[in-house]
Amino acid sequence: MSDAPARPSRPHDEDSGRHDRDDVEPTVGLTPEEIERTAEETELTPEEEEARRLRANRACRGALAALLCLEAFVVLLVPRAIAQTSTGLDTTKTVLLIALAVVLVVVGAMLRRPWGIAVGSALQLIVLATGLWERTLFIIAACFIALWLYVLNLRHELVGTPGGARMLYSP
């Protein structure tokens, strides 16, 4: 016989952190009355709903800030790409791209302000304009614009911000 103590038979496995019923639909085997009572118990109070919206808003603004910082990093790599082209790289282009990268990072830090998302949206168009120097930058800018719009749409769905052009400026 083993000297190890016998493990109690429980539906929870302490080692894996899983429950035996983790993979089972939570309403299986319940009567309609029990399902309705469960739904009533899980309804959020207005305070909890507002707290959830605030967390979602903060998370979306954080994602937008991270996107702007990543975009700044990519813009800093642009001079290397332009230098390889036939037109080459001059001082003006270099200074403008470095300034754009700095502005992207600063605006990323300012996204918690009501006007931060609007300025970030305007910067997307400026990054798109860098495609005039090198055509492949249009593709990169289009990818960032698509991600920007995706996060704004996600924010609209989670937080309930206004849709359309009004989603670009909202507190």
ABEGO torsion letter per residue (X at the ends): XBABBBBBBBABBAAAGBBAAAABBAABGBBAAAAAAAAAAABBBAAAAAAAAAAAAAAAAAAAAAAAAAAAAAAAAAAAAAAABAAEBBAAAAAAAAAAAAAAAAAAAAAABAAAAAAAAAAAAAAAAAAAABAAAAAAAAAAAAAAAAAAAAAAAAAGBBBEAAAABBX
